[in-house]
Amino acid sequence: MTTEAEPDGFESWLRARVPERGLRSKGASVLQVLLTQPRRVSYSSAAEAAELAGVNVATVSRTAQTLGFSGWSDLQQELRARYLSSLSAPEVAAAQQTEGELAGASLRRDLDSLAVLNRRLDEQLLRTIAEGIAQSRRTVIVANGSYFSVGSALGHNVQLAGYEATVVHDDAELANAVSRIEPGDVLIAISFWRLYQSTVTAAEEAHDRGARVFALTDAASPALAAASEQIVLIPAEGVAFFPSLAPGLAVAQAIAAQLSTVDPERTRRSIEAAETEWSRFRLLHRRPRRD
């Protein structure tokens, strides 16, 4: 039987979530639909998925929970991310059927994604990352493509909070940065849609060197998952072939906000020192006073 798409490792990932005791016959029917029609079900409601599998909606929800998700919406979110990660940019555009005015649709998609993120995110993950940064000698943040903006925002605010951080997006610079990683350092891998091999390699090398590795991604590959202490799953689907930046930036800001509470005095001193230098360098535009 042929499938609509066969992302690298997709079937292995999904089957690995099946408990050792297996699934009952109706649950197995749902699994079969997920495996053979990933594109269709990744955009279907629970009722539509149930119709495809020949079961009721309750069975779809129970199967999602058996596979380790809170419900159909969470399973669907990761299923869609993994399906889209298997496509090229033109294929993503075709799959999304992007026609007409997209500006408003893009804003609505970001709002929907932020709502999903707010519902499913475990805030303890962000506390763990913030505390890891605070306890480390230095933090290396790896981000490529448009998601360099997420890494740049996180790195800037980590530094402003009073901690050492380097943001890397050039492969040669990344190799050099990883060569200096020591036990207890932190590496944060930021990658969405299709993972960069250099990001996965950096995570693996950092893990082998004794660093703490955290990943911000929409669908972690087995290799990235194996190298990471914690993974923050972030919806990143856009309405065209551009992945969404808003949820990733929101998580970066949340980590920075949490970091500022770890040692408030240290962060206060760091911000005051930065403010002093901003004034000396005359970085900020001063509005003329009006009498």
C-alpha positions, 0 to 999 in steps of 0.5 A, spaced: 500 500 500 502 506 498 502 512 502 501 520 501 507 521 504 513 517 507 517 522 511 524 520 513 522 516 520 515 518 520 512 511 520 518 509 525 516 515 530 509 513 530 509 506 531 514 507 537 509 511 540 504 504 540 505 501 547 507 494 548 501 491 549 499 494 542 492 497 540 485 494 540 482 493 533 479 500 532 485 503 535 489 500 530 484 502 524 486 509 526 493 508 526 493 505 519 489 511 517 495 516 520 500 512 517 497 511 510 494 518 509 498 523 513 496 529 509 489 528 509 488 527 517 493 532 519 488 537 516 482 533 518 477 534 524 477 528 529 470 527 526 473 526 519 479 522 522 473 517 525 470 517 518 476 515 515 478 510 520 470 507 520 470 508 528 467 514 532 470 520 535 471 517 542 476 512 539 480 517 535 481 521 542 482 515 546 487 512 540 491 519 541 491 519 548 494 512 548 499 514 543 502 519 548 498 525 546 493 529 550 488 529 545 486 529 537 488 536 537 495 535 540 496 529 535 494 532 529 499 538 531 505 534 531 503 530 525 502 536 521 509 538 523 512 532 521 508 531 514 510 538 512 517 537 514 518 532 509 516 537 503 520 542 499 518 549 499 513 549 493 510 542 495 508 546 502 505 551 498 501 546 494 499 542 500 497 549 503 493 551 497 495 558 498 491 562 494 488 569 495 489 574 500 494 571 505 496 577 510 490 576 514 490 569 514 497 569 516 495 573 522 490 568 524 494 562 523 499 565 528 494 567 533 491 560 533 498 557 533 499 561 540 493 559 543 495 552 541 502 553 544 499 556 550 494 550 552 500 545 551 506 548 553 509 545 560 512 551 563 516 547 567 520 546 561 522 553 560 524 554 568 528 548 567 532 551 561 532 558 564 535 555 570 540 551 566 542 557 562 543 561 569 548 555 572 552 554 566 559 557 564 556 559 557 550 558 552 551 556 545 544 558 541 544 554 534 539 557 529 539 558 522 535 561 516 529 565 518 529 562 525 536 566 526 531 571 528 529 567 534 536 565 536 538 572 536 532 575 540 534 569 545 541 570 545 540 578 546 536 577 552 540 572 555 546 577 555 542 583 557 540 578 563 547 578 565 549 571 562 554 569 557 551 567 550 553 566 543 548 565 537 551 561 531 548 560 524 554 559 520 557 552 520 564 553 520 563 558 526 558 552 529 564 547 529 569 552 532 563 553 538 562 546 539 569 545 539 570 549 546 564 546 549 565 543 556 561 539 561 556 544 564 555 548 558 548 549 555 547 548 547 540 550 545 538 548 538 533 552 534 530 548 528 523 548 525 520 545 518 526 541 516 532 540 521 539 542 519 544 537 519 549 541 522 544 543 528 543 535 529 550 534 529 552 540 534 547 537 539 550 530 538 557 533 539 555 537 545 551 532 548 557 527 548 561 533 551 557 533 557 553 539 555 546 540 557 542 540 550 535 543 549 531 543 543 526 548 540 522 545 534 516 543 531 517 536 530 524 533 533 527 528 529 530 521 533 537 524 533 535 530 536 531 527 541 536 523 543 541 528 544 536 533 548 535 533 555 528 537 554 524 538 547 520 544 547 515 543 541 512 549 538 507 550 532 511 553 526 506 552 521 504 558 516 499 559 511 504 559 505 511 556 505 514 561 510 514 557 517 511 562 522 516 566 527 511 568 532 510 562 537 518 561 537 519 568 538 514 568 544 517 562 547 524 565 546 521 571 550 518 567 555 525 563 557 528 570 557 523 573 562 523 566 566 531 567 566 530 574 569 527 571 576 533 566 577 538 572 580 534 578 580 540 582 583 544 580 577 540 581 572 538 588 575 546 590 575 547 587 568 541 592 565 544 598 569 551 597 566 548 596 559 543 602 560 550 606 562 553 604 555 547 605 551 548 612 553 555 613 552 555 610 545 549 615 544 545 609 541 538 611 543 534 617 539 532 622 544 526 626 542 526 633 543 523 636 549 517 640 548 516 646 553 
